[in-house]
Amino acid sequence: MNDHSGREINANVSVNGSQIILMFTQPITPGTKINIELNDIRRTGVQRIALV
């Protein structure tokens, strides 16, 4: 996971059924765009995205 400038963003990732949960280890500045690579994940649809 990285921001728009390519700087790595640390997060703890867990899977709970059909949900992928990202918990960031440091605050993310509002308005920051992040890139998330989903490798080896089968997606059938996106129900909801929540940033915590």
C-alpha positions as CSV (number, residue, x, y, z in Angstrom):
1,M,0.0,0.0,0.0
2,N,1.4,3.4,-0.9
3,D,0.3,7.0,-1.2
4,H,0.2,9.0,-4.5
5,S,3.9,9.9,-4.2
6,G,4.9,6.2,-3.8
7,R,5.7,6.4,-0.1
8,E,4.7,3.1,1.7
9,I,1.8,3.3,4.1
10,N,1.9,0.7,6.9
11,A,-1.3,-1.1,7.8
12,N,-2.4,-4.3,9.5
13,V,-4.6,-6.3,7.1
14,S,-7.0,-9.0,8.1
15,V,-9.8,-10.9,6.4
16,N,-13.2,-11.6,8.0
17,G,-15.4,-13.7,5.7
18,S,-15.9,-11.5,2.7
19,Q,-14.4,-8.3,4.3
20,I,-10.9,-7.1,4.0
21,I,-10.0,-4.9,7.0
22,L,-7.2,-2.4,6.8
23,M,-6.1,-0.8,10.1
24,F,-3.5,1.9,9.5
25,T,-0.7,2.1,12.0
26,Q,-0.3,5.9,11.6
27,P,-2.9,8.6,10.9
28,I,-3.6,9.3,7.2
29,T,-3.8,13.0,6.3
30,P,-7.3,13.8,5.0
31,G,-7.4,14.0,1.2
32,T,-4.5,11.6,0.8
33,K,-5.0,9.2,-2.1
34,I,-3.8,5.7,-1.5
35,N,-3.1,2.8,-3.8
36,I,-4.0,-0.7,-2.5
37,E,-2.9,-3.8,-4.4
38,L,-5.2,-6.8,-4.0
39,N,-3.1,-9.8,-4.9
40,D,-4.6,-13.3,-4.9
41,I,-8.0,-11.9,-4.0
42,R,-11.2,-13.1,-5.8
43,R,-13.7,-10.3,-5.9
44,T,-17.3,-10.8,-7.0
45,G,-18.5,-7.3,-6.1
46,V,-17.8,-4.4,-3.8
47,Q,-20.5,-3.9,-1.1
48,R,-19.0,-1.2,1.1
49,I,-15.7,0.5,1.7
50,A,-15.1,1.9,5.1
51,L,-11.9,3.6,6.2
52,V,-11.3,3.4,10.0
